[in-house]
Amino acid sequence: MTTETIDYEKMGFADGYAAAQIEMLTLGTNRANDIEKQRLLKVPEISKQDYYLGFQDGKNEYEDDYSMNAAFGFDL
C-alpha cells in the first residue's frame, strides 16, 4: 500500500493561476480572493500557509504572463 502526498503549494499555484484568469475573463465579477477562501476551507490547517503562498505565486504568474502578452501584442 502506498501513501499519497499532496503538494499544497503546487495545488495553490495552479488554483491561483486559474483564479486570476477567471477574474480577468469575468471582468472582476468572480474575485480570485473569494475563490481562495473557498478552496482554503478544504486544505488541512497544517498546509494552509503552503497553499496560500502557492496561490499568491500563481496569481502573480498569471498577471505577469498577461502583462507580457499585452506588451508584445500577442493574442490575449
Backbone as a ProteinNet text record, in pm:
[ID]
protein_1_A
[PRIMARY]
MTTETIDYEKMGFADGYAAAQIEMLTLGTNRANDIEKQRLLKVPEISKQDYYLGFQDGKNEYEDDYSMNAAFGFDL
[TERTIARY]
84.1	0	89.1	58.2	137.3	58	131.3	65.9	85.6	-17.1	-13.4	6.1	100.4	120.6	75.3	17.6	-33.1	58.8	104.9	187.2	91.9	60	-38	13.8	144.4	198.1	173.9	196.1	169.7	20.5	-60.1	-204.3	-250.2	-194.7	-227.2	-184.5	-67.1	-18.1	-115.4	-156.4	-249.2	-383.1	-432.4	-559.1	-547.4	-434.9	-413.7	-406.9	-337.3	-326.3	-464.9	-540.7	-674.7	-768.8	-759.2	-847	-820.8	-694.5	-661.7	-713.8	-704.2	-754.6	-907.2	-974.8	-1120.6	-1159.8	-1088.4	-1118.6	-1102.3	-998.2	-974	-1082.6	-1117	-1215.2	-1357.2	-1389.4	-1523.6	-1527.5	-1420	-1410.3	-1430.7	-1378.9	-1378.5	-1503.3	-1600.4	-1720.8	-1693.9	-1600	-1558.2	-1419.4	-1411.3	-1285.4	-1196.8	-1068.3	-972	-966.4	-980.2	-975	-1091.6	-1207.9	-1323.7	-1298	-1237.4	-1204.9	-1102.7	-1005.8	-903.2	-966	-1053.9	-1118.4	-1198.6	-1266.9	-1347.5	-1258.9	-1147.1	-1056.4	-982.5	-951.6	-879.3	-959.1	-1090.1	-1172.7	-1143.5	-1094.5	-1068.7	-924.4	-839.4	-697.2	-675.2	-600.3	-571.3	-498.1	-523.6	-467.4	-315.6	-250.1	-103.7	-47.8	-128	-82	-135	-210.3	-270.9	-167	-56.8	47.5	109.2	138.2	193.8	95.6	-30.9	-132.9	-143	-146.6	-159.6	-43.4	78.1	194.9	191.3	152.9	139.8	32.4	-78.6	-189.5	-144.3	-74	-25.3	74.9	162.5	258.7	186.4	83	5.7	-64	-123.9	-188.2	-86.6	28.4	132.1	184.6	200.6	248.8	151.2	20.9	-77.2	-72.5	-65.5	-60.7	63.9	177	299.1	282.7	227.7	204.8	112.6	6.7	-90.3	-24.6	54.3	122.7	221.8	296.9	395	324.7	214.9	140.6	85.4	33.9	-19.2	91.8	206.7	317.9	373.9	373.4	430	324.4	198.3	93	46	68.3	18.3	-131.3	-197.5	-342.3	-367.2	-461.7	-495.3	-610.2
-117.5	0	124.5	218.3	341.4	456.1	549.5	669.5	780.7	853.9	964.4	1094.2	1174.4	1304.2	1411.9	1513.7	1623.8	1744	1799.9	1921	2040.5	2094.6	2202.8	2332.1	2350.1	2469.9	2464.2	2347.4	2330.3	2344.3	2285.5	2294.3	2439.8	2511.1	2653	2734.8	2703.5	2774.3	2757.1	2632.8	2605.5	2675.5	2671.3	2737.5	2888.7	2944.5	3089	3136.2	3061.1	3095.9	3092.8	2986.2	2973.4	3080.4	3111.2	3211.3	3349.9	3383.5	3512.9	3519.6	3408.4	3402.9	3418.9	3352.9	3363.9	3507.5	3568.9	3706.7	3799.5	3779.7	3862.9	3841.4	3716.6	3685.5	3729.3	3731.5	3772.2	3918.9	3991.3	4135.3	4167.5	4082.1	4108.2	4066	4005	3964	3842.9	3758.2	3645.9	3678.2	3716.9	3758.4	3639.5	3653.1	3547.3	3522.3	3627.9	3612.3	3529.1	3542	3461	3314	3288.5	3150.6	3093.9	3176.7	3132.2	3094.3	3178.2	3150	3020	3000.9	2880.3	2755.4	2762	2646.9	2621.5	2727	2710.2	2629.9	2627.9	2550.1	2400.7	2357.2	2215.2	2175	2272.5	2244.4	2220	2116.6	2092.4	2211.6	2234.2	2350.2	2358	2246.3	2243.2	2286.2	2279	2309.9	2442	2515.5	2640.1	2742.9	2754.4	2850.9	2816.4	2689.3	2646.4	2674.4	2644.4	2668.5	2817.7	2899	3043.8	3100.9	3060.2	3109.6	3064.8	2941.4	2892.6	2967.2	2996.3	3068.1	3207.3	3276.2	3410.6	3406.2	3308	3292.1	3267.5	3185.2	3156.4	3279.8	3358.6	3483.3	3577.7	3591.5	3680.6	3632.7	3503.2	3446.4	3477	3461.4	3491.2	3639.9	3725.6	3869.6	3906.1	3843.1	3866	3817	3698.3	3643.9	3734.7	3781.1	3868	3999.8	4056.1	4182.9	4167.1	4057	4033.9	4012.7	3939.5	3919.2	4051.1	4133.9	4263.1	4354.8	4350	4437.2	4402.7	4275.9	4234.5	4211.2	4239.3	4231.9	4093	3996.6	3862.4	3859	3762.3	3746.8	3710.5	3780.6	3753.7	3665.3
0	0	0	-86.4	-92.8	-33.9	21	71.8	-28.7	-49.6	-145.3	-69.9	-113.7	-51	-148.5	-94.6	-175.6	-154.8	-263.6	-258.7	-264	-147	-140.3	-201.3	-204.4	-268.9	-420.2	-479.9	-623.7	-652.8	-567.3	-585	-574	-478.1	-461.9	-581.6	-637	-755.4	-871.8	-896.8	-1007.1	-983.5	-860.8	-829.1	-842	-797	-806.3	-949.7	-1033	-1174.9	-1239.2	-1211.8	-1268.9	-1214.7	-1086.4	-1025.3	-1084.2	-1105.7	-1165.9	-1308.8	-1379.8	-1516.9	-1518.1	-1426.7	-1417.3	-1384.5	-1291.6	-1254	-1374.9	-1452.8	-1569.5	-1675.7	-1701.1	-1805	-1769.4	-1639.7	-1597.6	-1557.4	-1592	-1564	-1416.6	-1331.3	-1188	-1113.2	-1180	-1106.9	-1018.2	-1056.8	-972.5	-919.2	-795.8	-735.3	-701.8	-732.6	-701.3	-551.5	-471.1	-325.9	-273.4	-336.8	-296.8	-327	-441.3	-478.9	-381.1	-343	-248.5	-113.9	-61.7	67.1	61.1	-50.5	-67.5	-69.5	-140.5	-150.2	-18.3	55.4	181.7	283.6	269.2	361.8	351.2	235.1	211.9	240.5	272.8	296.2	445.9	480.7	623.3	686	811.2	882.4	869.9	877.5	874	737	632	496.3	441.9	521.1	472.7	429.8	500.4	464.5	328.8	306.6	177.2	64.4	87.6	-14.5	-45.7	60	42.5	-39	-6.4	-79.5	-225.9	-249.4	-386.1	-462.7	-394.9	-458.3	-501.3	-412.2	-445.4	-560	-559.5	-669.8	-801.8	-799.3	-919.9	-974.6	-883.9	-926.5	-989.5	-925.2	-976.8	-1111.5	-1126.4	-1252.3	-1366.4	-1340.8	-1445	-1481.3	-1381	-1408.1	-1488.1	-1457.5	-1535.4	-1678.9	-1695.2	-1829.6	-1909.5	-1846	-1912.7	-1953.6	-1864.4	-1894.1	-2008.7	-2007.2	-2114.2	-2247.9	-2248.9	-2372.7	-2425.9	-2335.9	-2377	-2427.6	-2363.4	-2400.6	-2538.7	-2572.7	-2700.2	-2808.6	-2777	-2876.4	-2911.6	-2824.6	-2851.7	-2827.5	-2892.2	-2870.8	-2725.9	-2666.4	-2527	-2525.2
[MASK]
++++++++++++++++++++++++++++++++++++++++++++++++++++++++++++++++++++++++++++

